[in-house]
């Protein structure tokens, strides 16, 4: 059984910056962010690539890449975080919530055209007309 790992927001941001780099490359963070990267090393999610021209470089370990992949999908907000099946289910419920008798436009194209004309006239009336 594996324990769930909790990272702070700065550590998650650090992990995201590492996971975005190509395999075999290193990321050199600003000096003030290095403690977050050292924390990732302590957790086994990153490795040090030694000092370079810009400072110490870091790269993700395979576990770090896997961890980031798991973290990305944990957002609980919005349709983008839902599975395609769940989105389809919500869309289906939305379509079923309207009584068929209320879906007049699907049965009467002339009514839809009149409504569109009326809506265009109302929205057009609020626009400033070019003056002479």
N, C-alpha and C positions, 0 to 999 in steps of 0.2 A: 504494500500500500504506500503510495507516495503522498507526501505532505504538500499542501498547496503553498506556492511561493508568492509572497507579497512583495511588490516593488513599489518604491515611492514614485511620484510623477517624474522627478528629474531622472531617476534610474530608468524608468520606462522610456523616456525621451532619449536617453543615452543608448539604450538597447535598440531603439528604432533607428537611430543614426548608424549604428553598427550593422544592423540587418540590411540596410539599404545599400551598403557598399558591396562591390563585387568580391567573389571568392578570391582569397589570396592577397587582398589589399588591406590597408590599415587606415584608420581614421585618427586624426590628431585633433583632440578636443582643446578648447581654450583652457587655460590654467585653472579657472574657477570651477570648471566642470569635471576635472580629473578625479575628485573623490567619488563621484557617481560611477565612473568607469572602474575605479579600483574596487568598489563594492561589487560590481558585476564580475570582476575577476575572482573575488572571494567566494562568490556563489557558483563559480564554474561556468558562467555564461559568456565570458570574454577572456581573451588572452592578451598579454602585453607583447608588442612587436619590437620593443626596445626603443631607445632614443633615435630620432631621425632629425632632419634639418629643422622641422617646425616644432619639435618636442617629442614626447613619447607617443607612439602610435598604439592603437588597440584594434583588435579584430574579434568578431564573434566566434565562439566555439560552435560546433554542431548543435550542442544543447541550447546555446543562446539563440541560434536561428530558429530552432523548433519552439522555444519559449516565446519568441516574438510572434511567430505565426499563430500561436494559441492566444496571445494577448490581443492581437488585432481584431479578432472576431468576438471579443467579450463585450463590445458595446451593446447596451440593451435598448438603444434609442433608434428610432427611424426604421424605414422599410429596408434600407441597405443591410441592416444587421439581421434581418429575418431570412429564413430559408425560403426558397422559391415556392415551396408547397404552402407555407403560411401566408405568403403574399397573395397567392392564387385564391386561397380560402377567404381572405378578407375582401378581395375584389368580387368574388362570387356573392358574398353576403351583401355587399353594397348594391349590386345589380338586383338582387332579390328583394331588397328592402322597399323598392318602389312598386306600388300596385300597378299591374298591367294597364288598368284604365287611365292611370296618370301619365303613361308614356305615350302621349298623343302624337308627338313629333314622329315617332317611328311608324305610325299608321297614316298620318296625314301630312305629306310633304308640302302642301299648299299652306297649311297652318304654320309649319316651320319657317317657310319663306316669309310669311307675313310677320312673324315674330322677329325674325332677323332684320327685316326692313325697319320695323318699329324700334328695335334696339339700336340700330345704326343711326336712326334719326335722333334718338334721345342722346346718344353719346356724341354725335356730331354737333348737336346744338350747344354743347358746353365749350366747344372749341372757339377760339377767336377767329372771326372771319377777316380775311384781308380787307383792309380799308382802301378807299380811293386815294 
